[in-house]
């Protein structure tokens, strides 16, 4: 299989994230439906956290088993730095956005300010809105995770393991299709019907890194790069999972929420079985 064909398939694996995004356009959802979608999104992200951290730990564990202490130390430091960086960068970013929202609410007063706020609310591009901001953070975390998946596709192709590369593309494509639900969860939970423009932007943030990772992985294989991107993704996803748990508690109905959380986790595993069957 030629390089352009591998890159095309890598792009297709990333594009499948758009399959789940139209769920965010569903209108007139009952409160229980909103709570269910939010919990389902949380479950998918809980699985993704386990998935990315497992991929990050694998090369570290391999170097430890082989008693390659120098490589083990290097990958361990990179893993800790990536995880802390991915988590705390979103903590500080979210705190900065909240301070920005507070300043705007105190400085923008009067009819003109109301008009600005109304316009931003209609456009759904206001990152001071907690639900919109959380969806963007989820898309960023998933994007970093998908870059790592793209690296796996590209590295398999670079090693001439074309069968494995194609299987990874199919498996990651199916898996990415569920991630759109995770991105839209906060919007649906807040009763926001996002514009197609917003959904397209969120899809690009989450999906394009799969293609970029395929490009990088095919040209250059590196355990260090994989560990960094997977741990950054893990830290990012852990942050948004924490935020979504807080959102879900506000809905009440813990029985429904827990069942949908379980369903989200199982859905993540189900779409990952193809990749597991490939021996990854």
N, C-alpha and C positions, 0 to 999 in steps of 0.2 A: 504494500500500500504506500502510495507516494505521500510526501510531506503535506502538500495541499489537501489531500483527502483526509489525513489525520486531523489537520487543523479545522477542516470543515465539520467533521464529526464532533470535535471538541466544542465548536461553536454551537452545534445542535444540542449537545448535552447541557450547555448553559442556557439556551433559549427556552428549554422546557420549564424554567421557573415561571414563565409567563402563564402557564396553564392554570396555576392556582390563584393568580392575582385577581381575575375577574370576580372571585368570591367577595372581594371587598366592595363591589358595586351593588350587592343585594340590599334592597331597601325595605323599610318597614319591618325590621326584625323585632321580634318580641324580646323582652329582657332576658328570658332564659336562653333564647337562641344566641344573643350577644355573649352571654356568659359562657355558653358552650363553645363558641368559636374561639373566644379568648383562651379557654382552658385547653382546647385542641391545639392551638398555636403553642401554648406553653409546653405541652407534651412533646410536640415535634422538636422544640428547641432543647428540651431535656435530653432527648436522644442525640441530637446533634452535638451537645456538649460531651456526652460519653464518646461519641464517634471521633470527634477531633482530638480529644485528649488521648484516646487509645492510639490513634495514628501518630501523635507526637511522642508518646512514650516508647513505641516499638523500636525505633533506632537507638534510643538511649538504653533500653533493656538489652538489645542485641550487643551493643558495645560492652555492657557490663558483663554479660554472659561470656563474651570472648576475652575478658580481662584486658581490654584496650583502655587503660585508665586515662590516658591523655584525651582520647576521643570522648570517653564517658564524661569527663570533667567539662570538656568544651560544650558538648550537647546539653549537659545538665544546666550549665550557666545560661546558655542561650534559651533553654526552655523556661527557666525561671524568669528571665528578663522579658521574654515574649509574653508569658502569661500575666505577669504584673503590669507590663505596659499595656496590653490589650484591655485589662480590667480597669486600671486606674485612669487611663486616658479618657475612657467614657464617663467615669465618675466625675472627673474634673470638667469635662466638656458639658455634661448635664448640669452641673452646678453653675457653670458660666452662663448657660442658656437660661436657667431659672433667674439668675440675677438680672440678665438682660430683659426678661419678661417683666420683672418687677419694676425696673426703671421705666420701661415703656408705659406700664399701667399708671405710674405716678406722674409722668411728664406729658403724656398725651391725654388731654382733657378737652371737652367741648365737642361740638358737632363734627368738626373736621376729623378729630381723633376717632370718633365713632365710625365715620365713613371709611377711614383707613382700616380699622379693625374688621368692619363688615366685609370689605373687599378681600382682606387676607383670609377671612373665614371661608368665603365662597371659593377662593382659589385652592384652599387646603394645602398651601405651601408655607404656612406659618410655622416655623420650627419652634416657636414659643408655645405652641399648643402641645401639651404633654403626649397626647395620643399620636400625633403626627411625628413628633420628635422620637418617640419610642419605635415607631415603625421604621424610621430612617436608621436608628441605631441597630435594629434587628437586621435590616438590609445590609448594613456595613459589616456586621459580624458574620452573616451568611456569605457575603462576598469574599471575605478573607478566607473563610472555610472552603469556599468553592475554588479559590486560587490553589489551595493545597490539593484539592481533587484534580484540578487541571494538571498540576505537577505530576501526579501519579499517572495520568493518561499519557502525558508527554514522555515521561521516563520509560514507561513500558514500550512505547513506540520506538524510542531511541535505542532500546536494547533489542530491537527487532522482535519483540514479543507481541506481534500484531493481534493475535487472537485475544490475548489478555487485554490489550488496549481497547479493542472493540467491545469486549465484555464490560470493561470499566465504563466506557461511554454509555452503553445501554443502561447499566446499573445506576450510574450517577444521574443519567437523564431522568429515569423514573424517580429517583430519590429527590432530585431538584424540583420535580413537579409538585411535591408536597410543601416545599419551602415557601411558595407563594401564600399558602394559608397562614404560615407563621408570621409573614410580614404584615398581612392584612389584619391579623387578630386584634391589635390595639385599636385600629380604625373602626372595625365592626363593633367592638365592645363599646366604643364611645359614641356610636350612632352616626359616625361620619361616613358619607358616601363619597369616596375620593374620585377626583377627575381622572380621565384616562391619561392625562398628562402626568399626573402624580404617580399613577400605577406604572406607567412606562419608565419614569425616572427610577422608581424603586426596583423595577425589574432589571434595569441596566446596572444599577449598583450591585445587585445580588448575582446577576447572571454573567456579565461580561468577564469577571475574573476567571471563570472556568476556561474560557478561550485563552486569556492571557497566560494562565498557568500552563496550559497545553503548549503554548509557544515556548515559554521558558524551560519547561521540563524536557521538551524534545531537544533543545539546544544545550542544556546544561543540567546534569544530575547532581544533587547535593543534599545529603542528609541534614546539614545545618540549615539550609533554606527551608526544607520541609518542616523541621522542628520549630523554627521561628514562626512560620505562618500558621501552623496548626495551633501553637500555644497562644499566639495573639488572638486567633479566632476563638479558642477556648475561653480566654479571659473576657472577650467581648460578649460571647454568648452567655456566660455566667452572669454578667451584669444585667442583661435584658431579661434573663429568667427570673432574677431577683425582683426586677421591676414588675414583671407580669404576675408573679405570685401576689404582690401587693395589690395589683389591679383586681385579680380574681377574688381576693378576700373581700373587697368592697362590694362585690356582686351578691355575696351571701350564697345560698344554695350550695353548700359544700359537697353534697352527694352527687349532684349533676356535674359539678366542676371536677370532682375526683375521677368520675367515670370517663369524662372527656379527656382529662389529663392522661389517664391510662391508655385511652384510644389513640392519642397522639403519639405516645411512646411506642406502642405496638405498630402503628402505621410507619413510623420511622424504621423500625426493625424489619418490617415486611418489605419495604422498598430497598433495604440494604442487603437482602438475602441474595440477590443476583451477584452483587459485588463479592459477598462472602463465598459464594459458590465458585467464583473464579480463583479462589485461593489467596486473596489479598489479606 
